Amino acid sequence: MPRTREQFQEMKKARREKILNSAAIMYSLMGDKLTIDHISKHAKCSHGIVYHYFRNVDSVVDAIKKGDKYINLKNSLLNVEGENKYYQIKNMLDIYLDLKDDVDVAYKLILIRENDKQSVNKYFHGLIVDGQRDGVICGGNPETMVASLYYLLKGIYITYINVKDKNIALPERDNVAELFKRKII
């Protein structure tokens, strides 16, 4: 039990963070079907505790998408650098395939599921189109190429979150990147 006001504030902050992390994991798996019940069970707390910090599921999701973890990850993906579009894709794959823990993977899964004008998927699509125009990315339908990467990453992320032993075999970044590279014969 906290003895000082500062300890009490730290405890509240840690509890809110635990709820948000659980919510991110469950939201990444459940999407719009997420409920307070899912969050409270995963966070191992009562519904009342979740409601103490958040009005409803929408306010939880809003907090996830306005939080530092989400914003920093999205910015790192949208601001990758590289000598050309192929290397930018390769550098994005470095971020996508660096799986730290369930929460990190959940945020990546949330990001790849977005499909608005500012989404990482739209940015990736633009890299493919520009790379094809520049001659460094193989030909093909950019929408299909984005969808292929989406389904590959989605499968990896869902598997990672759902298995207890996190020592799963991941594809190497270079192997995935080669799928996009234009071959010069």
Secondary structure, DSSP 8 states (H G I E B T S, - for coil): ---SHHHHHHHHHHHHHHHHHHHHHHHHHHGGG--HHHHHHHHTS-HHHHHHH-SSHHHHHHHHHHSHHHHHHHHHHHT---SSHHHHHHHHHHHHT----HHHHHHHHHHHH--STT-HHHHHHHHHHHHHHHTSB--S-HHHHHHHHHHHHHHHHHHHHH-S--------HHHHHHTTB----
